[in-house]
Amino acid sequence: MDCLSAWVWFFSLLSAASSCYNQKNVLFLIADDGGFEASVYNNTAIRSPNVDALGAMSTIFDRAFTSVSSCSPSRSSILTGLPTHQNGMYGLEHGTHHFRSFDDVRSLSMILGKAGYRTGIIGKKHVAPDYVYPFDYSKTEFDDPGMSMQFGRNITLIKELTEEFLDGCKNDSSPIFLYIGFRDPHRCGGPHGAFCEVWGSGGEHGVIPDWKPQYYKPEEVKVPYNVPDTPAVIFVY
């Protein structure tokens, strides 16, 4: 995820289904390497009616930047309001990199949690430690590494987990903060095989009930101004 390629939307959830909706709630959506390839960012080639509807009721950030164009550092900056040299997440959290935020850093989930919000995270987290980025409800790679791709890419499962989290409103009148981190459209491969690029498209790749593949012709692809307009780039996009 880089500073120019992330979807970040905040908006108040609109529903009268339960008592938690009587107060201001926050839904935070972030897509891994999701750039301006959406009609809410004036890309007329992309067909995304549900994202358009969401954008119509959301605050859309089109002038938001982070200090580092990398996944964990940019996520930490968004969640803490601090550049990486102040929050401590200088590099990627996972594997041998093992970067973590400083112990005394306060994140959005921590602040809202202390303010009485019930907090939840679904999908990709990729920041640490947990006591700096605490969530009451969590379904991420930290909770079940074997389900990492499912939590972040299977939108049917993401919907079901979201409903599970929202069901808590039936017995809890607290306002909510829900963070959903989509792993798409980040490239993948390696031990995850074909799951990332074509999983869910049918046949041997399985099916995601709530998703129907959309196919685009090369001539329809709108290449961002800052990358070369070549066949190889168009294939990637």
N, C-alpha and C positions, 0 to 999 in steps of 0.2 A: 504494500500500500504506500503510495507516495503522496506528497503534499498537494498534488493536482489531480489525484485520482482516487477519491473516496467519496461515497455518498454519506452525508451526515445530515440527518433530519431530526429535529425535535418537534413534537407537537403534543397538545393535550388530547387524550383519548376521549372520544365523544360517545357515551353510552349511558343508559339509565338502568342497566341490568342489575346493578347492585350498589350498595352504599358507598363503596370506595370511589365511585365516580362522582360523588358530590364535591370532591376537592380536585385541585389541579394535579393531574398525573402526567408523567413523562414517558414517552416511548422514544428510544434512541436506536436508530438503525445505521449500521455501517457495513459497507460491502468491500471485501478485500480486493484491491486493485480495480474497483468499480469506478470508472472515470466519468466523463461527460457524455457517455453513450446512453443517453436517456432523453426522451422528449421534453422532460421538465428542464433540461439544459439546452433546449432548442435544437436537439438532434432529430431532424424530421424523418430520418431513415429508420429509427427504432420504433417498434410498436410495443408500447408498454402502458396499456390503459389503466391497470391497477396502480402502477407507480404514479401515473398522472393524477389519478384520483387522490392518492395519498398526498402528493405534492400540493394539490389544491387546498388542503386543510393544514399544511405544514409550514414551518419556517425552513426555507431552503437556503443553505449556505453556499454562495457562489464566490465569496471573497474570503474564504477561510484557508489558512496555511499553517503548517507545522514546521518546526525548525530542522527536521531530519526526514528525508524521503525513504523511510524504512518502516516495517510493520510495527514492531513493539515500541520503538521510540515515538512514532507518530500517535499510536493509541494512547501511550502514557501521557503525551502532551495534551491530547484531547480530554482525557479523563482527569487530569490534574490542573490544567491551565498553566503548566510550567514547561519551559524548554527542557530538553533532555539533560543539559548540564546542571539543572537545578533539581530535577526529579530523580536522576540517577539511572534512568533506563537508556544507557548509551547505545545499546545494540539489541540484537534479538534475544528474546527470553529463553528460547529452547536450546536443547543440546549442549554442545561444548561452549557456546557463547555465554549462556547462563547469566545474562544481565538482569538486574532487579532494581526496582526503585528504592530510594533511601527509606529507612524505617520510619522517619518522622513525616513523610509526605502524606498529605490528605487528598484523597481522591473524591470524585463526585459521588460514587456509591457510598463512601464512608460518611460524607457530609450529609447526604440525604437520609441515610440510614439513621444517623444520630438525630435528625430532625423529625423522625417519626415515619419515614417512608418505608414501605416494604419493598425490598430491592430484588431484582432477578436478572440473571444473565443466561442467554441461550446462544450456542454456537461458538465462535472462535473468541478466546480471551487473550491469550498470548502476552499477558503482563503479569508481573509478580512483584512482591509476595502477596499472598491472599489477605494478610491482615492490613495491607495498604489498599487493596482492591476487594473489599468484602462484599458478598452478596448473600441475601437470605436464601434465595433459590438459585441453584446453579446446575446447568447441563452443558459442560464444556469439555475440552480435551483433558483438563485436570481431573475431572470427575470419572471419566471412563475413556482412556486413550484409544481403546478399540472402537469407540463410537465417534471419534473425532470428526471424520468426514460426514457421517450421518447427521450429527448435530449441526454441522455448518453448511451442508449442501442439500439435504433432503428436505425440501420445503414442506412436504406433507407432515413429516415428523416435527419440524419447527412449528408448524401451525398447532399440532396436537400439544406440544410442550407449552406453547403460549397459552392455549386454552387451560391447561393444567395450572399454570401460574395464576391466570385470571380467576380461576375457580376459587382461589383463596379469598377473593373479595366477598364471597358469600358470608364468610364468618369473620371478616376483618375490615373495619371501616377506614383503615389507614390509606393514605394516598400511595401510589405505586410509582416506581422507577424500573422500567424494563429495558434492558440493553440486549439487542439481537445483533450478533456478528456473523454475517454471511461470509463463507469462504469463497464462494463464487464472486467474480470470475477469475480468481487467482489461478495461474497455471499449476499443473501438478504432474503426477507421473511417479516413477520410482516404485516404492513398495505399495503405493495406492493404485497402481495399474491404471486402467482406463476410467476409473470412477470419476475423476475430476472433469474431464472434457466431454465425455459422451455417456456417462452413467445416467440412466433414467430415460434414455432416448428409445427404449424398446429392445426386444429380442434378448440377446445375451447380456445386455447392459441393464436389464431390469426396467422397471417403470415407476415413476413418481406420479401418483394419481392426480395431484393438483397441478401438474406441469405438462404442457404440450410444447414440443420443440418448435422453434421458429427458425426458418432458414433464410439467409440473405445472400443475394448475388454479390460478387466482388464489386461490381459497379455501383452498388447501393451503399457500400461502406464509406463513411465519412471519416477520413483520417485527421486527427488533431493537427493543428498548425505547427506543433513543435516536433513532429516526427516525420521522417521521409516517406513520401507517398510512393511506395514500391510494392510489387506483388507479395514479397515476403511479409511486409508489415500488414498489408491488407488481410493476408491469411491469418495472422495472429489476432487481428481485430475481429 
